[in-house]
Amino acid sequence: MGYIRGFTDSRISLFICELLIAKNHRGLGLGKELLCYVHNLYPSTRLELLANSSSRSFYEALGFRAFYGFRKSSQE
């Protein structure tokens, strides 16, 4: 149905690398449940993630706010 993958230093940041829910299971609260589950494992950390424009409303509805960052690949 879905999965979440991330890493943390267990003190400051909990970075979510991927959160994927199968299309036929979206809208059931599974994404929110996965985010809450991992954040409850490290409740004092800041939860961070990158998202595409199509998932922006999902994260904003959960109280996330956009932040500014940079990215560069090895080919650039």
RAHU-V525142 format. One record per helix or strand of 3 or more residues. SS is the DSSP state (helix for helix, strand for strand). FROM is the first residue (numbers start at 1). LEN is the number of residues. If there is no record, write none. Layout:
SS_FROM_LEN ; SS_FROM_LEN
This chain:
strand_2_7 ; strand_13_9 ; helix_23_3 ; helix_30_12 ; strand_46_4 ; helix_53_9
